[in-house]
Structure formats: structure tokens, C-alpha cells
Amino acid sequence: MLALGLAASCSNPLRRQYEYEEQLYLSVNGAATMAIDASVPALVALHDLPLDPSPRARLDREDVRKLFLSAQCEDVRVGQPWIRSGRRFVQIRIAVADVRQLQGCGPLGWSTYALRREEGALQFEQAVASPTQGDPGKVNWDGTELVAFKLHLPSRILFHNVKRLEDGSNGEAERGNILTWEQRLADRRSGQPLRMEVRISGESILYRTLWLFGGAFLSAVAVLLGLVWITVRRAKRRQIVSTPPGLSTR
């Protein structure tokens, strides 16, 4: 299901377009999946990766995979590259048992991750430091390119520090449990700091939904059984009333 969602997010032309995007799918138990959708020039500019930024260059997905692979990050998958705006893009997906392991996934070391439980709630923090500057050469960027850090959260959001500016350049909250922090690519390249803070309910939306569904189902069954019992009692009473004296009701 997650894979289908990630694939759809890459191919949807109506979706807001980013030059570099990190999407973090977090679970209440701390497990996480990170999906990075980025142009090759952006990967070079922000992480100084040894990749050819030319859209005509062949991109070896195994080479990209090895750049994120480590002892802490063994589940790394790289999707089929695509072309957009004359630049080659690629998706890297990384799954870890503990979100804090992402810091050991090569280029993702520019972030520190913290997750702790406080009074029944989960507090998540991510701080993104300056990039490792790389030279992508001449790229057809026009200065409007955006970088995004998106959180897909598993439960109700109690607090977040997203602030939406008039031009929308600092992100937004969307669809209830998704938060997006944005920067212009130029600001990210210059090392403008970014800190994300979120507090969420310690119980997942799916867990609560299943409990609510189960409770509703049991209530419906109880009502149905009650109606059957009332119907049977009324039927017996009518049978007793309609039976002539001296005759058995059996």
C-alpha cells in the first residue's frame, strides 16, 4: 500500500513539484520509511554525490543505492529514473526499524532525528543542518525551485511548528496528518537552518479506527440480538393469549 502511494506521488502531475523532497512515513512504534524524490543535479548540489547531473547520462540505480547503504540502513531501494523539466529525477526509498537510524544513511546524515514518548504522546524532532556543497555544473534552474521535508504521521497531530508564509514558502499542514516544511533550493544550498517539531497522539489512527469499528460492530450485533429476543418474547405472549383454556401450548 505504501509503495503504491509513493509511486503515485511521483507520477501525479497535479501534485506540487519539488526539486528535492524528503517524505518521512512515521509509525507510532518508531519505525519509518523515507522516500527521497530528487533531481540528480539537486543530489549533487546538496549532498556532493558522485553522480553525473546531465539528463543524457545513464544513471546506475545500484550506484545510487550504495550511496545510502550502511549497516544501519540495509533496506534501500531505488526506483526507475524519470525526466522532468529537462532534468533527470530518481526516487530512493529507505526503511528502518527506528527513525533515528536514518542519520546513518549516508546523505541523510545532514539531519538529526529524535523521538520520545511523553505523557501518552509522541514528540518528534528533526533538525536539518547545512548541506555538503557540490557543483552540479550548469543547470537550467530559474530560482523558483523548492525543497520540501514532508511528514506523514500515524496519529492525530497535537502540535506542530509549521508556519505558512504569505507566499507559501515555509510549508503547510494538509489532509489532517501530513505536514510539509518548504525552503527555496537557493536557501537550502546556503545552509538556512530548518527545525521540525511535532507532537502527536501515542495511538495510531488505524488502531483507533479499528477499535471504533469493532465497537460499532459489537453494538450493532447487540441491538440485533435484543430485537430478536424481544420478537420471540412477544410471539410467545401472543401464543399464550390465543390458546383456549385447557389446551397445552406445546
Legacy VTK file of the C-alpha trace (Angstrom):
# vtk DataFile Version 3.0
C-alpha trace
ASCII
DATASET POLYDATA
POINTS 250 float
0.000 0.000 0.000
2.820 2.398 0.925
4.697 1.546 -2.276
1.617 2.358 -4.336
1.260 5.688 -2.556
4.894 6.575 -3.196
4.644 5.647 -6.854
1.501 7.713 -7.256
3.131 10.722 -5.618
5.962 10.610 -8.177
3.725 10.424 -11.235
0.919 12.822 -10.258
1.260 15.928 -12.491
-1.195 17.911 -10.314
0.955 17.490 -7.231
3.163 20.392 -6.097
6.558 19.866 -7.720
9.808 19.910 -5.750
13.401 19.782 -6.898
14.302 17.819 -3.780
11.794 16.228 -1.421
12.107 14.008 1.622
8.903 12.241 2.675
9.066 10.562 6.059
6.375 7.986 6.888
6.466 7.513 10.667
4.882 4.766 12.806
3.964 5.072 16.486
6.487 2.328 17.296
9.303 4.414 15.820
9.704 2.502 12.551
9.952 4.712 9.487
10.181 4.792 5.715
11.938 7.656 3.982
11.239 8.418 0.323
13.537 10.893 -1.400
12.351 12.292 -4.736
15.050 14.484 -6.202
16.709 15.622 -9.376
20.223 14.326 -9.891
21.584 17.923 -10.019
19.967 18.574 -6.613
21.537 15.417 -5.157
24.899 16.651 -6.373
24.372 20.239 -5.173
23.041 19.321 -1.707
24.983 16.143 -0.925
28.008 16.305 -3.252
27.173 12.825 -4.569
29.424 11.427 -7.316
26.693 11.388 -9.979
26.586 12.829 -13.484
23.865 15.547 -13.438
23.432 15.535 -17.215
19.945 14.357 -18.276
21.619 12.413 -21.093
23.878 10.482 -18.716
22.989 6.916 -17.787
22.043 6.624 -14.111
23.041 3.345 -12.477
20.459 2.676 -9.764
22.798 0.319 -7.927
25.404 3.076 -7.692
22.772 5.375 -6.165
21.654 2.650 -3.767
25.202 2.119 -2.464
25.482 5.821 -1.587
22.719 5.422 1.036
23.542 1.886 2.126
25.076 1.293 5.564
24.962 -1.120 8.496
22.034 0.865 9.901
20.315 1.257 6.539
20.185 -2.070 4.729
16.726 -1.783 3.145
17.421 0.725 0.363
15.602 0.675 -2.976
15.985 2.951 -5.978
13.204 3.444 -8.496
13.278 3.904 -12.229
14.540 7.426 -13.119
12.313 9.884 -14.989
12.766 13.215 -16.781
11.048 16.442 -15.720
11.812 19.987 -16.872
14.856 18.703 -18.725
16.376 17.148 -15.585
16.644 13.534 -14.515
14.852 12.600 -11.277
15.011 9.490 -9.135
13.329 8.107 -6.013
15.264 6.464 -3.180
13.251 4.568 -0.551
14.764 3.595 2.791
13.044 1.564 5.520
14.376 1.404 9.091
13.166 -0.104 12.359
13.965 3.108 14.253
13.645 6.555 12.692
16.854 7.633 14.419
18.785 5.168 12.255
18.204 7.407 9.237
21.027 9.641 10.418
23.407 6.840 9.464
22.090 6.553 5.893
24.855 8.398 4.048
23.451 11.724 2.735
20.666 11.723 5.348
23.347 12.430 7.933
22.604 16.133 7.439
19.615 15.610 9.761
19.326 14.602 13.394
16.164 12.773 14.461
14.629 12.500 17.923
11.543 10.587 19.006
10.387 10.235 22.600
7.181 9.406 24.436
5.861 11.982 26.884
2.637 11.547 28.880
0.970 9.324 26.305
2.046 11.458 23.359
4.959 11.180 20.925
7.361 14.072 20.432
9.252 14.088 17.119
12.001 16.495 16.163
14.190 16.770 13.090
16.894 19.356 12.568
18.385 19.758 9.095
21.914 21.165 9.028
23.848 22.750 6.178
24.295 20.680 3.006
27.520 19.205 1.741
28.107 21.601 -1.127
28.576 20.048 -4.548
28.941 21.510 -8.014
26.227 20.296 -10.421
27.602 22.449 -13.229
25.268 24.469 -15.414
21.658 23.546 -14.619
18.514 25.114 -16.112
17.255 26.277 -12.705
15.391 29.606 -12.688
15.377 30.334 -8.930
11.819 29.156 -8.215
12.828 25.575 -7.342
11.664 24.312 -3.955
12.932 21.810 -1.413
10.439 20.049 0.872
10.514 17.948 4.020
7.206 16.174 4.466
5.966 14.159 7.457
3.225 11.542 7.112
2.107 10.986 10.695
0.257 7.952 12.070
-2.000 9.708 14.583
-3.703 12.950 15.497
-1.426 15.990 15.486
-1.427 17.830 18.817
1.224 20.438 17.969
3.498 21.433 15.096
5.751 24.374 14.276
4.862 24.771 10.599
4.295 28.432 9.792
2.710 29.254 6.461
4.051 32.485 4.972
2.088 34.619 2.526
3.950 33.137 -0.427
3.621 29.614 0.965
7.382 29.149 1.048
7.549 27.788 4.573
5.185 24.879 4.222
1.713 23.834 5.278
-0.457 21.310 7.048
-2.602 19.180 4.765
-5.134 16.352 4.949
-5.101 16.191 8.736
-1.934 14.188 9.414
0.521 15.415 6.770
2.881 18.333 7.386
5.208 19.991 4.876
8.127 22.316 5.521
9.438 24.114 2.426
12.570 26.057 1.528
13.752 27.528 -1.701
16.551 25.486 -3.196
18.849 28.507 -3.012
18.167 28.875 0.735
18.814 25.185 1.357
22.078 25.363 -0.584
23.161 28.357 1.503
22.568 26.375 4.698
19.498 28.169 6.017
18.588 26.077 9.104
15.388 24.112 9.371
13.922 22.546 12.506
10.731 20.489 12.576
8.830 19.832 15.788
5.665 17.741 16.078
3.717 16.209 18.945
1.192 13.512 18.080
-1.143 11.164 19.892
0.568 7.964 21.021
-2.191 5.857 19.477
-2.326 5.399 15.713
-5.323 6.498 13.677
-5.662 2.978 12.254
-5.655 1.455 15.753
-8.343 3.852 16.942
-10.378 3.308 13.775
-10.286 -0.464 14.226
-11.410 -0.118 17.828
-14.232 2.225 16.832
-15.275 -0.099 14.019
-15.142 -3.096 16.347
-17.166 -1.274 18.982
-19.764 -0.202 16.429
-19.987 -3.757 15.076
-20.469 -5.253 18.544
-23.093 -2.618 19.335
-24.965 -3.462 16.140
-24.857 -7.176 16.970
-26.131 -6.473 20.493
-29.026 -4.400 19.112
-29.889 -7.148 16.610
-29.857 -9.832 19.311
-32.017 -7.611 21.511
-34.570 -7.182 18.720
-34.651 -10.938 18.113
-35.151 -11.599 21.829
-37.996 -9.034 22.046
-39.646 -10.509 18.936
-39.501 -14.056 20.344
-40.953 -12.943 23.708
-43.824 -11.127 22.016
-44.540 -14.140 19.831
-44.707 -16.414 22.892
-47.016 -13.995 24.707
-49.399 -13.837 21.725
-49.398 -17.651 21.548
-50.265 -17.961 25.239
-53.054 -15.371 24.983
-54.583 -17.008 21.882
-54.534 -20.572 23.282
-58.012 -21.721 24.631
-58.137 -22.710 28.310
-57.373 -26.374 28.931
-55.220 -26.747 25.816
-51.495 -27.177 26.027
-49.283 -24.578 24.326
-46.813 -27.319 23.368
LINES 1 251
250 0 1 2 3 4 5 6 7 8 9 10 11 12 13 14 15 16 17 18 19 20 21 22 23 24 25 26 27 28 29 30 31 32 33 34 35 36 37 38 39 40 41 42 43 44 45 46 47 48 49 50 51 52 53 54 55 56 57 58 59 60 61 62 63 64 65 66 67 68 69 70 71 72 73 74 75 76 77 78 79 80 81 82 83 84 85 86 87 88 89 90 91 92 93 94 95 96 97 98 99 100 101 102 103 104 105 106 107 108 109 110 111 112 113 114 115 116 117 118 119 120 121 122 123 124 125 126 127 128 129 130 131 132 133 134 135 136 137 138 139 140 141 142 143 144 145 146 147 148 149 150 151 152 153 154 155 156 157 158 159 160 161 162 163 164 165 166 167 168 169 170 171 172 173 174 175 176 177 178 179 180 181 182 183 184 185 186 187 188 189 190 191 192 193 194 195 196 197 198 199 200 201 202 203 204 205 206 207 208 209 210 211 212 213 214 215 216 217 218 219 220 221 222 223 224 225 226 227 228 229 230 231 232 233 234 235 236 237 238 239 240 241 242 243 244 245 246 247 248 249
